[in-house]
Amino acid sequence: MRPLEILLLAADLLALAVMVVPLSGRARVLRRLLPPLVPLAVGAHLVVEGPRWQMVPAYVLGGLLLVAWLLAALPTTPRADSRTRRIGRIAGGSLAVLGLGFSVVLPAAVPVFRFPRPSGPYGIGTVTYHWVDTDRPEMFTADPNDRRELMVQVWYPAEPDPSAGRAAYVPDPQALAPLARLLGLPGFVLSHLRHVTTNAVPSARVAQDEPRYPVLVFSHGRGGFRQHNTRQIEELVSHGYVVAAVDHPYAAAGVVFPDGRVVAIDPSMTGSAADEAQGAAMDATHPYFARDIVFTLDQLAAIDRADPYGVLTGRLDLARAGVFGVSLGGGVAAEACRQDERLRACLIMDMHMPPDLVRAGLRQPTMWISRDAETMRQEGWPQTYIDEVQTSMRAVYERLPGDGYLVLVPGMYHSDFSDARLLSPLTSLVGLTGPIDGERAHNILRSYTLAFFDRHVKGDPAPLLDGPSPEYPEVRFESRRS
């Protein structure tokens, strides 16, 4: 929890204690002094840190304690004091203790978390762009004049600046309201993520160690958002990569454009990927979403020539470019590699390969990071879809003309390939994430991602890819070399 949230809960607790516990002598002065401090704690928290719905029980409790304090100050008869006050104190105290419990548990279960510091030497800067592909009609709308619009966030190696303000994780919570409603929850449920800060500094100065930095493009999953692998992205950037994350409108939970429009996920994208008909319909969209990746590469080339923000001009090495994606984004990344030879390496996380791609194959070095069939069964996937995932990725892997890698991690669930673990300490208890330790899952994902791109984008040594690793003995690793 944030510092002033802790202060508010402490004020609630102390005010409750002095209102309920019998006091004598000089200690009675605490009953006059402490409860009025609760509104001050509430006000300081609201002004400095900003409200969030998880703290509503604490706000309500603070208000009730103030009312109880005011009522206690009213003159009463001895009869009322001996009966009414005793009953009221017991009932009110019981309800207040219950409210205090909710005030502590709720914000702890759904916290305003902080992103752990990445392991690399670079600081992180970030800028966000709005682009319109005037040559491509929007396939998800009926208006023939609509053109494809994208929001793309770019993270890049920056000069470290510990005192600079950090970028918000999700600056506009409207982007996630459609996802909350899709899950049958109120639209505000994920609004607290605007208070979460990352390690990135908006428009920071690019690090001077290298004249140009290699570029990776990230594609999110169905119903996701461009920031949902921020921890993985920050790790890559801290080790000297520029990463451009694409919001895919109508596949993303929601995309907020500069003029305030919110484009929610299209109903055609909301079915189960394990359903054969729905899966085939989504597979058919991969070539279209892959054009988002290709268009992003074109725009990054234009930014390298002249960045309108004046930040990245001349700093992008698009001769060293790769792509990675998770879930739907994994299929989109693979299709983008099939379409565009500028992409030198393809990382696919936890996604089956569409039939068209199985037939066509891939040319670039490719890594799959996924999990074994038993873990998928444990998570609850139907056997038909488990077979599709396992056989399709192996089919493409075995036909690669060059280097390829299969990295299967037992115990990782689908959400473990994103930032889901950070959202709540309860994700594993409710079955959203797998039995693997969260930090262990992140370290495996980080290590294999870096090793793959270091070897096939930067051209650096990557001993982790030479065979099974004693550091990660649980990982089921296979490789093929050209």
C-alpha positions in Angstrom: 0.0 0.0 0.0 1.0 3.6 -0.5 2.4 5.6 2.5 -0.6 7.8 3.1 -2.9 4.8 2.7 -1.0 3.2 5.6 -1.3 6.4 7.6 -5.0 6.5 7.0 -5.5 2.9 8.2 -3.4 3.7 11.2 -5.5 6.7 12.0 -8.7 4.6 11.6 -7.3 2.0 14.0 -6.2 4.4 16.7 -9.5 6.4 16.5 -11.4 3.1 16.8 -9.3 2.0 19.7 -9.9 5.2 21.8 -13.6 5.2 21.0 -14.2 1.6 22.0 -11.6 0.8 24.8 -12.5 2.3 28.2 -10.1 5.0 29.2 -9.4 6.7 32.5 -7.5 9.6 33.8 -5.3 11.6 31.4 -5.8 9.0 28.7 -9.3 10.3 28.1 -7.8 13.2 26.3 -6.9 10.8 23.4 -10.7 10.4 22.8 -11.0 14.1 22.2 -7.8 14.4 20.0 -7.5 11.3 17.8 -10.8 10.9 16.0 -10.7 14.5 14.5 -7.4 13.5 12.9 -9.0 10.9 10.7 -10.6 13.4 8.2 -7.1 15.0 7.9 -5.6 11.7 7.0 -8.3 11.0 4.5 -7.9 14.5 2.9 -4.1 14.2 2.7 -4.4 10.8 1.0 -7.0 12.0 -1.5 -5.0 15.1 -2.4 -1.5 13.6 -2.6 -2.0 10.0 -3.7 -5.5 10.1 -5.2 -8.6 7.9 -4.4 -9.1 4.3 -5.4 -12.1 2.1 -4.9 -10.3 -0.4 -2.7 -10.0 2.3 0.0 -13.7 3.0 0.2 -14.2 1.0 3.4 -11.4 3.0 5.0 -13.1 6.3 3.9 -16.5 5.1 5.2 -15.0 3.9 8.5 -13.2 7.2 9.0 -16.5 9.1 8.4 -18.4 6.9 10.8 -15.8 7.3 13.5 -16.0 11.0 13.2 -19.8 10.9 13.5 -19.5 8.6 16.6 -17.1 11.0 18.1 -19.5 13.9 17.6 -22.4 11.9 19.0 -20.4 10.9 22.0 -19.7 14.6 22.8 -23.5 15.3 23.1 -24.8 15.5 26.7 -26.8 12.4 27.9 -28.7 11.3 31.0 -27.1 8.8 33.3 -29.8 6.2 32.3 -28.9 6.7 28.6 -25.3 6.6 29.4 -25.5 3.3 31.3 -27.6 1.4 28.8 -27.7 3.0 25.4 -24.0 3.9 25.3 -23.0 0.4 26.3 -25.1 -1.3 23.7 -24.1 1.3 21.1 -20.4 0.9 21.9 -20.6 -2.9 21.5 -22.6 -2.9 18.3 -20.7 0.0 16.8 -17.3 -1.4 17.9 -18.1 -4.8 16.3 -19.2 -3.1 13.0 -16.1 -0.9 13.1 -13.8 -3.8 13.6 -15.4 -5.6 10.6 -15.0 -2.4 8.5 -11.4 -2.1 9.6 -10.8 -5.7 8.4 -12.2 -4.8 5.0 -10.2 -1.6 5.0 -6.9 -3.6 5.4 -7.7 -6.7 3.3 -9.1 -5.1 0.2 -6.3 -2.7 -0.7 -3.7 -5.4 0.2 -5.5 -7.9 -2.1 -5.7 -5.5 -5.0 -2.7 -3.2 -4.4 -1.1 -0.2 -6.0 2.1 -2.2 -6.7 5.5 -1.0 -7.8 7.4 -2.6 -10.7 10.6 -4.2 -9.5 13.7 -2.6 -10.9 15.0 -4.4 -14.0 18.4 -6.1 -13.9 20.1 -4.3 -16.7 22.4 -1.2 -16.5 20.3 1.2 -18.5 17.6 3.6 -17.4 14.3 3.6 -19.3 12.6 6.3 -21.2 9.2 6.1 -22.9 7.1 8.0 -25.5 3.7 7.2 -27.1 2.7 7.8 -30.7 -0.7 7.9 -32.6 -0.4 6.8 -36.2 -2.9 6.4 -39.0 -2.3 3.9 -41.8 -4.0 5.9 -44.7 -3.4 3.0 -47.1 -5.3 0.4 -45.1 -9.1 0.3 -44.4 -10.3 -0.6 -41.0 -11.7 -4.2 -41.2 -13.7 -4.0 -38.0 -16.0 -1.1 -39.0 -18.6 -0.8 -41.7 -17.5 2.7 -42.8 -15.4 2.3 -46.0 -13.6 5.6 -45.2 -12.3 4.4 -41.8 -8.5 3.8 -41.8 -6.5 1.8 -39.4 -5.3 3.8 -36.4 -2.7 2.7 -33.9 -1.4 3.7 -30.5 2.2 2.6 -30.0 4.2 3.0 -26.9 8.0 3.0 -27.3 10.4 2.2 -24.4 14.1 2.9 -25.0 17.5 2.9 -23.1 17.9 6.2 -21.2 20.4 7.9 -19.0 19.5 6.9 -15.4 17.8 9.7 -13.5 16.7 8.5 -10.0 14.9 11.8 -9.2 12.8 12.0 -12.4 9.1 11.3 -12.2 8.0 7.9 -13.4 5.4 7.0 -16.1 2.1 5.6 -15.1 1.4 1.9 -15.9 -1.9 2.6 -17.5 -2.3 6.4 -17.7 -6.0 6.3 -18.9 -8.0 3.6 -17.1 -10.8 4.0 -19.7 -8.7 1.6 -21.8 -9.4 -1.3 -19.4 -13.0 -0.5 -18.7 -14.2 -2.7 -21.6 -12.2 -5.6 -20.3 -13.7 -5.3 -16.8 -17.2 -5.2 -18.3 -16.3 -8.2 -20.4 -15.5 -10.1 -17.2 -18.9 -9.1 -15.7 -17.3 -6.5 -13.4 -17.9 -2.7 -13.1 -15.8 -0.6 -15.5 -13.9 1.0 -12.7 -12.4 -2.2 -11.2 -9.0 -1.7 -12.9 -9.0 2.1 -12.6 -6.4 1.9 -9.8 -3.7 0.9 -12.3 -3.3 4.6 -13.2 -1.7 5.0 -9.7 0.9 2.3 -10.5 4.2 3.7 -11.6 6.7 2.0 -13.8 10.5 2.4 -14.0 10.2 4.5 -17.2 10.7 8.3 -17.4 8.6 10.1 -20.0 10.7 11.6 -22.8 14.0 10.9 -21.0 17.3 11.5 -22.7 18.5 8.4 -24.7 21.5 6.7 -23.3 24.7 7.7 -25.0 26.6 4.4 -24.7 25.6 3.2 -28.2 24.9 5.3 -31.3 21.9 3.2 -32.1 19.9 0.5 -30.4 18.3 -2.6 -31.8 14.5 -2.6 -32.0 11.9 -5.1 -30.9 8.1 -4.9 -31.5 5.7 -6.4 -29.0 2.2 -7.7 -29.8 -0.3 -8.2 -26.9 -2.8 -10.9 -26.4 -6.6 -10.9 -27.2 -8.3 -8.7 -24.7 -5.0 -7.4 -23.5 -3.3 -4.0 -23.8 0.0 -2.7 -24.9 1.4 -2.4 -21.4 0.5 -5.9 -20.1 4.0 -7.2 -20.4 5.7 -4.1 -19.0 8.0 -6.0 -16.7 9.3 -8.2 -19.5 9.7 -5.1 -21.7 11.5 -3.1 -19.1 14.0 -6.0 -18.7 14.8 -5.9 -22.4 15.1 -2.1 -22.5 17.4 -2.1 -19.4 19.7 -4.4 -21.5 19.9 -2.1 -24.5 16.8 -2.7 -26.6 14.2 -0.3 -27.9 10.8 -1.9 -27.6 7.7 -0.7 -29.4 4.4 -2.1 -28.0 1.4 -2.0 -30.3 -2.2 -1.6 -29.2 -4.3 -3.6 -31.7 -7.7 -1.8 -31.8 -10.6 -4.2 -31.6 -8.4 -7.0 -30.3 -7.2 -5.0 -27.3 -9.4 -4.6 -24.2 -9.7 -0.9 -25.1 -7.7 1.7 -27.0 -7.9 5.4 -26.0 -7.1 7.8 -28.8 -5.9 11.4 -28.3 -9.3 12.8 -29.1 -10.8 10.8 -26.3 -12.4 8.0 -28.4 -12.4 4.6 -26.7 -12.3 1.6 -29.1 -13.4 -1.5 -27.2 -12.7 -5.1 -28.1 -14.9 -6.3 -30.9 -17.5 -9.0 -30.0 -16.1 -11.3 -32.6 -12.8 -11.5 -30.6 -14.4 -12.4 -27.3 -15.1 -16.1 -27.6 -12.9 -19.0 -26.4 -9.8 -19.7 -28.4 -10.4 -23.4 -27.6 -13.6 -23.3 -29.5 -12.9 -24.6 -33.0 -15.0 -22.1 -35.0 -14.0 -19.2 -32.8 -10.3 -20.2 -33.1 -10.5 -20.4 -36.9 -12.1 -16.9 -37.0 -9.4 -15.4 -34.8 -6.7 -17.2 -36.9 -8.1 -15.4 -39.9 -7.4 -12.0 -38.3 -3.6 -12.7 -37.8 -2.5 -11.4 -41.3 -4.5 -8.1 -40.6 -3.0 -7.6 -37.2 0.4 -8.5 -38.5 0.1 -5.5 -40.8 0.1 -3.4 -37.6 3.6 -4.7 -36.9 4.8 -4.0 -40.4 3.3 -0.5 -40.4 5.0 0.1 -37.0 8.3 -0.8 -38.5 7.7 1.7 -41.3 6.8 4.4 -38.8 9.8 3.7 -36.6 12.0 4.2 -39.7 10.3 7.6 -40.2 10.9 8.4 -36.5 14.6 7.5 -36.9 14.8 10.1 -39.7 12.9 12.8 -37.8 11.2 12.1 -34.4 8.4 14.7 -33.8 9.3 14.5 -30.1 13.0 15.1 -30.9 13.9 12.0 -28.8 14.7 9.0 -31.0 16.0 10.7 -34.2 19.0 8.7 -35.4 18.9 6.3 -32.5 17.0 3.3 -33.9 18.9 0.4 -35.5 16.2 -1.2 -37.7 18.8 -3.4 -39.4 18.7 -5.3 -36.1 15.0 -5.9 -35.5 12.9 -8.6 -33.9 9.3 -9.3 -32.7 7.7 -11.0 -29.8 4.1 -11.6 -28.7 2.0 -13.5 -26.2 -1.2 -15.5 -26.8 -2.9 -13.9 -29.9 0.1 -11.7 -30.2 2.3 -14.7 -30.5 0.5 -15.7 -33.7 0.5 -12.1 -34.9 4.3 -12.0 -34.3 4.8 -15.2 -36.3 2.7 -13.9 -39.1 4.6 -10.6 -39.1 7.8 -12.6 -39.5 6.3 -14.4 -42.5 5.3 -11.0 -44.1 8.4 -8.9 -43.4 12.0 -10.0 -43.7 13.2 -7.0 -41.7 12.3 -9.0 -38.6 15.4 -11.1 -37.9 14.1 -13.1 -34.9 10.6 -14.2 -33.7 9.7 -15.1 -30.1 6.3 -16.7 -29.7 4.8 -17.1 -26.2 2.1 -19.6 -25.4 0.2 -19.7 -28.6 -0.8 -22.3 -31.2 0.3 -21.8 -34.8 -2.6 -21.1 -37.3 -2.9 -23.7 -40.1 -1.8 -21.2 -42.8 1.4 -20.6 -40.9 2.0 -24.3 -40.3 1.8 -24.8 -44.0 3.9 -21.8 -44.9 6.5 -22.1 -42.1 8.9 -19.5 -40.9 12.4 -18.5 -42.1 13.7 -16.6 -39.2 15.3 -18.0 -36.0 12.3 -18.7 -33.8 11.8 -19.5 -30.1 8.6 -20.8 -28.5 8.2 -20.3 -24.8 5.1 -22.2 -23.6 4.3 -25.0 -21.2 3.8 -28.8 -21.3 0.5 -30.6 -22.0 0.1 -31.7 -18.4 0.3 -28.1 -17.1 -2.3 -27.1 -19.7 -4.6 -29.9 -18.5 -4.1 -28.7 -14.9 -5.2 -25.2 -16.0 -8.3 -26.6 -17.5 -7.8 -26.5 -21.3 -9.7 -29.1 -23.4 -7.6 -31.8 -24.8 -8.3 -30.8 -28.4 -6.8 -27.4 -27.9 -3.9 -28.8 -25.9 -3.1 -31.1 -28.9 -3.4 -28.1 -31.3 -0.9 -26.0 -29.3 1.6 -28.8 -28.8 1.5 -30.2 -32.3 1.3 -26.9 -34.3 4.3 -25.3 -32.6 6.3 -28.4 -33.0 5.3 -28.7 -36.7 6.7 -25.2 -37.4 9.7 -25.8 -35.2 10.7 -29.0 -37.0 10.5 -27.3 -40.5 12.6 -24.3 -39.6 15.5 -23.9 -42.1 17.7 -22.4 -39.4 17.9 -22.0 -35.6 14.9 -22.8 -33.4 14.1 -23.4 -29.8 11.3 -25.0 -27.8 11.2 -23.8 -24.1 8.4 -25.5 -22.1 8.0 -24.5 -18.5 5.9 -26.8 -16.2 3.7 -25.0 -13.8 3.3 -21.8 -15.8 -0.3 -20.8 -16.7 -1.3 -18.6 -19.5 -1.4 -15.4 -17.4 2.1 -16.1 -16.1 3.4 -14.9 -19.5 2.2 -11.3 -18.6 2.2 -8.9 -15.6 -0.7 -10.8 -14.0 1.3 -11.8 -10.9 1.9 -8.2 -10.0 -1.8 -7.3 -10.0 -2.7 -9.3 -6.8 -1.0 -11.7 -4.4 -4.2 -13.9 -4.8 -3.8 -14.7 -8.5 -2.4 -18.2 -7.8 -5.0 -18.9 -5.1 -7.9 -18.3 -7.5 -6.2 -20.3 -10.3 -5.3 -17.3 -12.6 -1.6 -18.1 -12.4 0.1 -21.4 -12.0 1.8 -23.2 -9.1 5.3 -22.1 -10.2 6.8 -19.4 -8.0 6.1 -16.0 -9.5 9.7 -14.7 -9.4 10.9 -18.0 -10.8 8.5 -17.7 -13.7 9.7 -14.2 -14.4 13.4 -15.1 -14.2 12.9 -18.0 -16.7 11.0 -15.7 -19.1 13.5 -12.9 -18.7 16.6 -15.1 -19.2 15.4 -17.0 -22.3 14.0 -13.9 -23.9 17.3 -12.0 -23.4 19.4 -14.9 -24.5 17.3 -15.4 -27.7 17.4 -11.7 -28.8 21.0 -11.3 -27.7 22.1 -14.1 -30.0 19.8 -13.5 -33.0 19.3 -9.7 -33.0 22.5 -8.3 -31.4 24.7 -11.2 -32.5 26.1 -11.7 -29.0 27.0 -15.0 -27.3 24.1 -16.7 -25.5 25.4 -19.8 -23.6 21.9 -20.4 -22.2 20.7 -21.6 -25.6 23.5 -24.2 -26.0 21.5 -26.9 -24.2 19.5 -27.7 -21.0 20.5 -25.3 -18.2 21.6 -26.3 -14.7 20.2 -23.0 -13.6 16.7 -23.9 -14.8 16.6 -27.7 -14.5 12.8 -27.7 -14.7 12.7 -26.2 -18.1 12.2 -28.7 -21.0 14.5 -27.3 -23.6 15.0 -28.4 -27.2 17.0 -26.6 -30.0 18.0 -27.1 -33.6 20.8 -25.2 -35.3 21.4 -24.4 -39.0 
